[in-house]
Amino acid sequence: MGTYLDRILAAHRAAAEADERDLDELVAAARAQPPTRGFTRALASEPGVSVIAEVKRASPSRGPLAADLDPAALAAAYQAGGAACLSVLTDGEFFRGSPADLAAARAATRLPVLRKDFTVGPADVCDARILGADAVLLIAAALSPLELTELKALADGVGLDALVEVHDEEEAGAALAAGATLVGVNQRDLVTFEVDTARAEQVARALPPGVTRVAESGIGGPGDVARLAAAGYHAVLVGESLVTAADPAAAVAALREAGR
């Protein structure tokens, strides 16, 4: 059957292979965009653990979370609660997101935005910049070391920050070799999709000073943020618990307080 990631990547690689757009034109269009808002800079500009709050309608493992959410209203609530950045799912087939969600969320706030999608080729990096994102996600498990290095370099070249996601020490090494300075450690197991809370502490020890550390997945409340702060994380990326909260602004504020 393969993992969720295997199935998602197969679909994205098939779409990339069918994409006949001229890459040189895409790179030129990406470079012509207005300056970004500075994703990594925003995470470093406040004390304690920053919150990257996610706009997420659904997931492959959980199904619909908030299928009818208003991305602009949710993003505004996140900002009111003290989020440093936004993450917006733009994958349609598996997460029910869209580029329109990213545009609406970014227009409603002053916060930098990560395009949360499955980047498999250079066109995806360019599209992130053209869509208005300030950062792009690169998943080490989804890319060869050469692809990771090349896509990180392209992100740099078009003005995007790159959040390189890893799951273990080997992937952390590949991220560092590719020049990553913003590393996300996903606590979710790619095979079982279960959350392993020890993963973040374990992998953090493989990341040198100077790397901005982001913990991802399985962050349900303030207690998780306090634990991750003690492990040396600079930020947390939180989706499901915020999307399903009765008061998203208050939920973000509680996470911020726990990380101070």
Order of alpha helices (4+ residues) and beta strands (2+ residues): alpha-alpha-alpha-beta-beta-beta-alpha-beta-alpha-beta-alpha-beta-alpha-beta-alpha-beta-alpha-beta-alpha-beta-alpha-alpha
